[in-house]
Amino acid sequence: MRVRRRFSAWPSLLVTAGLVAVVIAGVVVAAPDSDCRSRLLQAIEKAVCARHGVPADRVKITPYAVQLPSGCEQARQIRIQIPDFADVIGAVTVRAVFEGDRGIIGTIPVPVKVDLFADVLVTARRLGRHEVIRPEDLVRRRQMITDVAQWVMADPDSVVGRWTDRTINAGQMVDRRWVVDVPLVRRGERVIVAYDVGGVRVSTAAVAVEDGYRGQQIRVKPYTGRQLLTVRVVDDKTVRPIPQ
């Protein structure tokens, strides 16, 4: 009687998306090339985080196509060089130096896209132009700030009590360009024009013809005359004449 032997077809190589992996006893072992890319990405992430002073969960690194140096799997460490002038946000090219026990294995340029995330202030409701921002108008939300990092506002104390310079829709990030100090003097309001005459303070009333912030020059119209005066805003509702 014949005995049929069954042979299992054990795959030796698995090729997926250009990467080669070895299958041993059901365990997929990454090929050297895959390990090099992983180590390279980790090294870039660490360098970027150090440059910005942020944890890894605030950074996303997207690498572009890159040709790894031959023998990269023998590298003891991968040193990342970032140009001093680069802000390392968005599209940037860094240099990776693969160093082995016997010296430098290779140096390659690595183009990547760096995205930053932060907990920023967004509006809880729609704010119209020239509204004073209140604490309940703000909420924190983590979002990508790659293209607006320099305009982000994260401290509520730097926002509450200030004025919106434009309409901000609900759920929109508070941009520092859209927030200004509340004018101490507003157009059409009554102000006190304070004079110092021989050490004696004399004051008279006037009407502001334009908004004014602390230290700003504005024009006012005295109640006792028609000629406009150029004054400097001192504090809330008080201005001082500017000597001609």
Secondary structure as UniProt FT lines:
FT   STRAND          13..16
FT   TURN            17..18
FT   STRAND          19..24
FT   TURN            25..26
FT   STRAND          27..30
FT   HELIX           32..52
FT   HELIX           56..58
FT   STRAND          59..63
FT   TURN            70..71
FT   HELIX           72..74
FT   STRAND          77..81
FT   TURN            84..85
FT   STRAND          90..100
FT   TURN            101..102
FT   STRAND          103..123
FT   TURN            129..130
FT   HELIX           135..137
FT   STRAND          138..144
FT   TURN            146..148
FT   HELIX           149..151
FT   HELIX           156..158
FT   TURN            159..161
FT   STRAND          163..164
FT   TURN            170..171
FT   HELIX           176..178
FT   STRAND          179..180
FT   TURN            187..188
FT   STRAND          190..197
FT   TURN            198..199
FT   STRAND          200..208
FT   TURN            214..215
FT   STRAND          217..222
FT   TURN            223..224
FT   STRAND          229..235
FT   TURN            236..237
FT   STRAND          238..241
//
